[in-house]
Amino acid sequence: MSRAKFAKSPLTEVICGIEFNATEFSSVHFGLYWQTIRDKFPNPPLDRPPIGAIEFLSILPNLRRVWFESEDRKQLVQLQANRFHYNWRRQEEDQYFHFQKIYPKFAQEWQGFQDWWINTEGTPLQPIRYELSYINQIDQSFGWNSVSDHQKIFRFFTERFDSLSLNPSRFDFNLELELKENNGNLSVRLHQGVKPNDSLPVIILELTASTTGTNIDDQTWFDLAHRSTVETFLSLITDEIKEEWGFEWLD
């Protein structure tokens, strides 16, 4: 498949994740696992609220989600009792790291975690769900200043807000799509936020593909999710903005 490239890309983060069953997981495992990856993720672990519900551990105290960061903060492993996520995060002037380079890094860390778990507990993990997220931040440098600029960027807007008697202050948008051959869903969420480093307004476009099972192997699913995400992103933005952002196909 040809790769989509933008000379100027709003993509700031890619997250590959797998949900699994591991009823033996406890707080002790966070520290034990960190010792195996500390050379690549040396920053002190950070506690974060858990993602989703951990139903099979309802009789136990809620376990946390822990971040393990690389020194340059570009790579992040998120671990909780039933989830393993790998994040690539763009820093300042970084160029986009294509999926063809991100996925192997995720696969390597996920395989390392599985191997460590088997050596520690003696039983394999049971994957039950896959997830892939792309997060884009579109600010003034990408041609967005206010809600009135939505139509310039997104092709699903057919009317300008200029015709309204009042000035709109924000616009949020949600869309749920089905992946091919019943391999999950792709959710599209557009919402406004504020950039933490300079407090300037920004629109955040999140595309998240996920499954309700693991009917196919993880590499096949992530390839499908990646293609679907790229195709959807390109269908959402206008030809004008593609040209402005320097879009081209690479062989």
Helices and strands as residue ranges (DSSP letters): E 3-6, E 11-21, H 28-37, E 46-48, G 55-57, E 65-69, E 75-80, E 83-89, H 99-121, E 126-138, G 140-142, G 147-149, H 150-153, G 161-163, E 173-178, G 180-182, E 185-194, E 201-210, H 218-236, H 239-244, E 247-250
